[in-house]
């Protein structure tokens, strides 16, 4: 089976889908791995390292795409490259299928079996393949490092001959994978940290990291089967914002990491809350690529609103591309190995398997994923009485 890994061409993307260690792993399985020249340049992996792991180098991206049985990427495929893929090719990447309907339909029309890594279920068996968690972990870390570089205070308490400096106050909103890592990183740097989430079940995790859990009576809340927070009603969102305002006003750094799977991120920090924050404080929005949690900045940028610095920067894992690539590559290697037929030396696309049934979006010339088909279905029009 021939696997091709092209360089990423999305603006600002520095990650590589495979590192040499995973190439060697796939080579041992019996796969023929080909990489585009320069694949590892952004993560300081020399081509001789890939060759030493068993990869072949390609200088013709289009020809290699056309001849591949499987294509591995980080990002979605560009439209002009989808038609190059041969019928039956397996394409594996972060596809963002809820928001990329045109790409998904083009993949189906081309007869490509497209696998969206975001859709891999969060089960014990699939944990080693969980790309979203590995990348969110790094996003949480990077968000705190960016905040530390932007705020005019130090994080830890410091006792000096000139007096004692109080620890910085940090408030984390959304205690998923990114939020938990943000809490852990803030605590390691010495900040006093508190955190809020609509799911009471995460309270013990927050406390285990040495942070305070902020409680709010929102009524019935919970989480999805995938471990994400359920969407709130408008009334619950307003109650949440009231709690946010109180704690954000006291914070020097606010990290927002609230996500709802398959939907636009909720706006939880609005202009009113920003107006109550201290000048010099910093807000880092980690949900930019799904719409953002902060109302006051509408695009990817660094904004100053009344003396409050708002950082809305996309693709945070790419800022630590070497580690992000290692983790992504490891997830990919585990995913391929799990479904690898050692005798036939090929990836076995078993749509009866729970993991593949959830993550394969297109197959056999159609959109086969039930969740995505339902998301694309037109909203029924109600006729006036």
N, C-alpha and C positions, 0 to 999 in steps of 0.2 A: 504494500500500500504506500502510495507516494503522498507525503505531507509537505505542503509548502507554507512558509511563513514570510509574508511580505513586511517591509518596513511600514510603520505607521505614518500616514501623511496628514492626519487631522491636525489643524493648527494648535500648537502648544502641547502636543502629545509626545512625551519623551520615553514612555514605557515600550518595552519589547515583549512580544507574546511568549517567546521562549528564551531561556538562558542555556548555556552549554550543558549544565548538569542534567537538565530535562531532555535535551537532545540525545545525550548518551543513554538515558533511560529508555527513550522511544526506540533508539537504535538497537538496544538489547532485546526489545520486544519483537524486532524484525521489521520495523517501519523504515522506509527510505525517506529521510528528512532533508529537505532542500530549503535554504534560507536566502533571502535577497541580500546582496552585498550591502554592507553598512548597517545591517539590522541592529548590531550591538553597539554602534558608535555612541549613542546617547547615554548608554549605561556603562561605558568603558570596558566592553567585552570585545576583544580583538577577534578578527575573523579566523586566525589560526587556532583560537580556543574552540570555536564552533567546529572547525575542520577536525581538530583533535578529538572532539566528541563524536565525530562520525557524520557531520552534516556536509552536504554539497553546497557550493556557492552558486547563485544564479545572478547573471547580469542582465537577464531579460525578464522583467517582472510579468509582462503580459503573457509571454509564452509559458512561463512557469504556472501562472494562474490557470491557463487553459488546460494544462496537462495534469493538474493536481487531482487526487482522489479526495483529499481533505485540505482545507485551508484554515489556518489558525491566525487570528488577529486579536488585538485589544478592542478596537472600535468597529463600528458598522462598516460594511464595504461601500466604497464610492459607487454611485449609480452606474458610471461608465465602465466599471469593472465586473459588475454582476453578470452581464451578458457574455463575458469571456469564460465564465465557469462552465464546465461541461455538465450535461444532465446527469444527475445522480451524485454530483460532488457534495461532500459534507462540509458545511461552512460553520465554524465555531467562533463566537466572539460575544462581546457585550453588544446587544442589538437594540436595546431600548424599544421593544416591540409595541408597547402601548402608544408611543409617540411617533413611531416611524412606519406608519401604515403603507406609505408609498414604497419604501424599501422592502418591506415584507412581501407586498404583492408582486414586486418585481422578482424577488427571489423565488416565489412560488411559480411565476410564469416561466422562469428559466429552468425549472425542474430541479432546483437546488434543495437539499435537505439542510435547512438552517437551524442551528442550535443556539439559543439565547442563554448565556450563562447566568443572567439575572434571574431566570426562571427555575433554576435548580432548587428543589425544595430544601428547606432547612431541617433536615433529618439527621439522625446520628450517622447513618450510612454515608450520607452525602457531605458530611462536615468537611472532609479533606478536599472537596471540590468547590467549596463555598467561596467563590471569587468576591461576591459582594461584601462578605464579612472581612476577608483579608484586606481588601482595599479600603473599606470604611475604617478599619482599625488604624491604618496609616493616616487617613484623613483627619481622624480625631487628634492624633499626635501633632500633625502639621498645623492644625488650627490653633493649638496652644502655643506652638513655637512662633507662629506669625503674630499672635497677640502679644507675646513677650517682647518681640522685636518692635512692636508699634506703640505699646503703652509706655508712659513716662515714669513708671514705677518698677521696682524690682519685685519678684514674687515672694521670696522668703522673708521671715522676720530676721532682723539683724541687729545685734546689740553692739554698739561701738562707743568710743569715748565721747562722741558727739551726741549720743543719745540712742534710743531704741527705735528702729523702724518697724512698724506693724506689717504683718503679712498682707499681701494683696488679696482682695476678695474676688473670687471668681464664681460665676453663676452659669451652670450648664443646663440647657433646656433640651430635653430629648435624650433618654438614656438607653439608646440602642448600642450597637457596637462602637460607633464613632463617639458617642457621648461618654461611654464608659472609659474609652481610651483617653478622652480629653480630661476626664476627672482624674484618672491615674497619673497622667502627665503633669497636670496642674499641681497635684499633691506632691509628686516627686520634686517639683521645682520649689515647693514650700508655700504654695498659696493656701488660703482658707477657702474651701470649696463647698458649695451647696448645689443641689441639683433637683430638677423637677421633671416628672414624667406623668402622663395620664394613667399609666399602668402601675398600680400599687405593688404589683408583684416584683418590681425591680428595686424596691426599697432596701432589701437586704444586700443586694449587689452594691448599691451606692454606699451603704454604711461600711461594707467590707473594705472599701477603698479609702476609708477615713474621711468621707464627706458627709454632709448633712442632707437628708432627704426632705424636700419641701412638700408638704401635703396641701391638697385643695379638694374641697367637696364638690366634685363635678357630676355626681350622680353615677349612673351606670357607664362604665368605660371598660376597656379590655384590650386584648391583642388578637391579631389574626393567627391563623394556623402557622404562618411563616414567622411569627414573632414580632411583627410590626404593630404599632399602635393603630387602633381603629379610628376612622374619621370621626370627629366630634360634630355635634350639632352647633348651630350659630350661638345658642344660649350657653353651651358649654365652653365654646371658644371665648366668649366674653368673660365668663368667670375665670377662665385660664389667664386671660390678659390682665385681669385685676390682680391676680397673684403675681404674674410676671412683673408688673409695674412696681409693686412693692419691693421685690427683691432685686430687680435690675437697677433701681434707683440707688441701692447701696453698693452695687458691684463696681469694681474697676474694670473687669473683663467679663463679657457675656459671650458664651459659645452657644449657638443654636444648631441643633442636630435633629430636628423633628422631621420625620419622613412618614409617608403613608404609601405603602407599596402599590404601584400601578396608577397612582394619582398625583396630582400637583401637590407639592409640599404646602402645609398650612402656613398662613401668615400669622405669626404669633407676636412679633415685635412691630408695632405700628408707630406712627409719628407721635402719638400721645405718650407712649412709653419712652421713646427716645428723648422727648422733651423733658422728662422727669429724671433722666440720667445725668450724672456729674460730668461737667466738661473735662476732657482728658481721658475719659473712659473709652473702651474699645469693644466693638461688637464684631464677631467673626461668624458669618453665615456659611455653614457647610453644606447647605441644601440648594445651592445656586443652580445646579444642573437640573433640578426638578421644580424650578420656579422660585425657590428662595423662601426663607422664613421671615425676612425683614422687608417691611413695606417701603422704607425711605429711599432705598437705592434700587433702581429698576434694571440695571444691567451689571455686567461683570466689571467691577471697578473698586476703587477706594474712595469713599466719600466722607466729607465732613459735614455733619448736620448739627448745628448749634454747639460745636465743640466736641461732639461725640464722633469718633472715627469708626466708620462702618467698612469692613472688609468683606466684599462679595467676590471671591475668587474661585473660579471653576477648577475642576480636576486637581484637587489637592494631592492625591497620591502621586501624580506625575512630578511633584516637587521633590520627592525622594524616589526618583525613578529606578534607581538600582535595586533597592529593597522591594519596591512595588512590583518590579518585573520578576524578581526571584519568587515572590509569593504568588503572583498570577501564574507564572510558569509552573510552579509546583502544583497549583490547583488544576491546571490544564493536564499536566502529566498524570495526576491521580484520576482525573475524569476519563482520559483515554485508556489508561491501564485497566480501569474497572470494567470497561466494555470491550476489551481487546480479546479476540479469539486467537489464542496462541498457536493453534494448529493451522488455521487458515492465514495467520499473520495479517489480520485486518480488524478494523473497528466494526463491531456488530451492532447495527442500529435496530435494537429490539424495542419497538414501540409499545410493547406490553409491559415493559419495565416502568416502575413508577417515576424514576428520575427522568428517563427519556420522554415519557409521556407528558411530563410537566414542562420540559425544556425544549423539545423539538417543536419549532413553530411552523415550518413548511416542509412538506414531503410529498413526492409523487405528483407534483404540479399543482398542489393546493395548500391552503392554510389549514393545517391539521390540528392545531392546538385549540382546544375548546375554550379556554379562558380568553385567548386573543380573538377568536371568532366572535365571542360574545361581546368583547370590548368594541369590536368594529361594527357590530350590528346597529342599524339606524334606530334612533329613539322613536318609539311609536308615537304617532300624532293623535291627540285626542280631539275628536270632532266636537264642535260646540253643540250643546243641546238645542 
